[in-house]
Amino acid sequence: MAVELNIRDDFSTILDGFEAVTVRRRHSAALVAVPKAWRYSSLTDQAEADVAGVARSDVVWQFAWDDAIDQPCVGDAIIDAANECWTILAIEERGAKTRLLCRTRNLRIVHELVDRIDVQQAIWEDSGSGPEIVGWTTLRTAVPARIQPDQVVVDNAATPPTSTATYRVLLGEPIALDHNHRIVGPDGSVYEMAEYAQAERVDTLPIATVTKLPSS
């Protein structure tokens, strides 16, 4: 007796080991639920000897995709059942275009994003003498990040001489940051923006260079 195989519909029924994941668009808050995704392969490389951490953590996913929905793009993310975030580095169509194969990397694990930060946005008002910041509102909470000291700039020409410490904040997801934003660390420290870089790269994380407010 011949068995009729529907490649599109049967992919998620003839294989075991599926898990529900969510595709998160890179440049919006849009989410697409994928009920059954398959970890086709995974690869984890440890960092060099005597160095803690992971140098690379990659997973190849396969899943069916609804033609009525725009396909994922490079830079979008797959959120797995354990809430780990996998950035899509490459996409292929497989099975006569019935499913997608996505090569992904967990940049949060690679960069050891152990901190959780809040991103605040300035509230501006014009009291008659020009716009000024009158308060702050929380834009994002519990963003995975890592805050690390960057450098100390010494100004010996000042009276008295001063030293200004800067920090690098690696962000687990791209957020459009500028002078209207500031970062609140897990200990309540407040950091002002000085520079924002790598926001458009998909193979690494965006970096904010910040200075800590003295009163924080």
C-alpha positions in Angstrom: 0.0 0.0 0.0 1.5 3.3 -1.1 1.8 6.1 1.5 1.2 9.6 0.3 3.7 12.0 1.9 2.8 15.6 2.3 6.2 17.1 2.7 5.0 20.5 3.9 2.6 19.1 6.6 4.4 15.9 7.6 7.8 17.5 8.4 6.6 18.3 11.9 5.0 14.9 12.4 7.5 12.4 11.1 10.4 13.7 13.3 10.9 13.6 17.0 12.6 16.2 19.3 10.8 19.3 18.3 10.4 22.4 20.5 8.3 25.5 20.4 10.3 28.6 19.5 9.6 32.3 18.7 11.0 34.3 15.9 11.7 37.9 17.0 12.1 40.6 14.3 15.3 42.6 14.5 13.9 46.1 13.8 10.5 45.7 15.5 8.8 44.1 18.5 7.0 41.7 16.2 7.0 38.0 17.3 6.1 34.9 15.3 5.3 31.7 17.1 6.8 28.5 15.6 5.1 25.6 17.3 7.6 22.9 16.1 11.2 23.6 15.4 14.0 21.1 15.1 17.6 21.5 16.4 19.2 20.0 13.3 22.7 20.4 14.8 24.6 22.2 17.5 28.2 23.2 18.1 29.8 24.7 21.2 33.5 25.7 21.3 35.1 26.4 24.6 37.3 29.5 25.0 41.1 29.1 25.0 42.8 27.2 27.8 42.9 29.1 31.1 40.1 31.5 29.8 36.6 31.0 31.2 33.6 31.1 28.9 32.5 30.0 25.5 34.1 31.1 22.2 31.2 30.0 20.0 27.7 28.5 20.5 25.9 27.7 17.3 22.7 25.9 16.5 21.1 25.0 13.1 17.3 25.1 13.2 14.8 23.7 10.7 11.1 24.4 10.8 8.1 24.8 8.4 7.1 28.4 7.6 3.7 29.8 6.6 3.9 31.3 3.2 1.5 34.1 4.2 4.1 35.5 6.7 7.3 37.2 5.6 10.3 35.0 6.1 12.8 35.6 8.9 15.8 37.8 7.9 19.5 37.7 8.8 19.7 39.5 12.2 16.3 38.3 13.4 16.4 36.1 16.5 15.0 32.7 17.5 14.0 32.4 21.1 14.0 28.8 22.3 12.0 27.0 24.9 14.6 27.9 27.6 14.4 31.6 26.6 17.9 31.5 25.1 18.4 33.9 22.2 19.9 32.7 18.9 20.8 35.3 16.3 20.1 34.2 12.7 23.3 34.4 10.6 22.2 32.6 7.5 18.9 31.2 6.0 18.3 28.5 3.4 15.1 27.1 1.9 14.9 23.3 2.1 12.5 20.5 1.0 11.3 22.2 -2.2 10.9 25.4 -0.2 8.6 23.8 2.4 10.8 24.6 5.3 13.6 26.9 6.4 17.1 26.1 7.7 18.5 28.8 9.9 22.1 29.0 11.1 22.2 30.8 14.4 24.6 31.9 17.2 24.0 32.6 20.8 25.8 35.9 21.3 24.6 36.3 24.8 26.4 33.2 25.9 29.6 34.0 24.0 29.8 37.4 25.6 28.7 36.3 29.0 25.9 38.8 29.5 25.4 38.3 33.2 23.9 41.8 34.0 20.4 42.9 33.6 20.0 46.6 32.8 17.1 49.1 32.3 17.1 51.6 29.5 15.5 54.9 30.2 14.4 57.7 27.9 14.4 61.4 28.6 11.2 63.4 29.1 11.8 66.9 27.5 9.9 70.1 28.3 10.3 73.7 27.2 9.9 76.0 30.2 10.6 79.1 28.0 14.4 79.1 28.0 14.7 76.1 25.7 14.1 72.3 26.0 15.4 70.6 29.1 15.1 67.1 30.6 12.5 67.1 33.4 12.4 63.4 34.1 13.0 59.9 32.8 10.7 57.0 31.7 11.7 53.4 31.5 11.9 52.2 27.9 13.1 48.6 28.4 13.7 46.5 31.5 15.9 43.6 32.3 17.9 43.8 29.1 20.7 41.2 29.1 24.0 43.1 29.1 27.6 43.1 30.5 29.0 46.3 32.0 32.8 46.5 32.0 35.3 49.3 32.7 36.8 50.8 29.6 39.3 53.6 30.3 40.0 56.6 32.5 40.6 59.9 30.8 42.7 62.3 32.9 42.5 66.1 32.4 45.6 67.6 34.0 44.7 71.1 32.7 41.6 71.3 34.9 41.8 73.0 38.3 41.9 70.7 40.1 42.9 67.9 37.7 40.0 65.4 37.0 39.6 61.8 36.0 36.6 60.5 34.0 36.0 56.8 33.9 34.1 55.3 30.9 32.5 51.9 30.7 31.5 49.6 27.8 28.1 48.1 27.9 27.5 45.1 25.6 23.7 44.8 24.9 22.0 41.5 24.2 19.7 43.0 21.6 19.8 46.1 19.3 18.2 49.1 20.8 18.4 52.5 19.1 20.3 54.6 21.7 21.4 58.3 21.6 21.6 61.4 23.8 17.9 60.8 24.8 18.8 57.7 26.7 20.6 56.5 29.7 21.3 53.1 31.3 20.6 51.9 34.9 22.8 49.1 36.1 21.7 46.2 38.3 23.0 48.0 41.4 21.1 51.2 40.6 24.1 53.0 39.1 23.1 55.4 36.3 25.2 55.8 33.2 25.0 58.6 30.5 25.5 57.8 26.9 28.7 58.8 25.2 28.8 56.6 22.1 26.8 53.8 20.5 28.4 51.4 18.0 27.9 48.1 16.1 24.1 48.4 16.1 23.8 47.1 12.6 26.1 44.2 12.8 24.6 40.7 13.2 27.7 38.7 14.0 28.4 40.6 17.3 26.7 42.7 19.9 26.0 46.5 20.0 28.2 48.4 22.4 27.4 51.5 24.3 30.2 53.6 25.8 28.9 55.4 28.9 30.0 57.4 31.9 28.7 56.8 35.4 27.0 59.7 37.1 28.8 60.7 40.3 25.6 60.9 42.4 24.6 57.3 41.5 
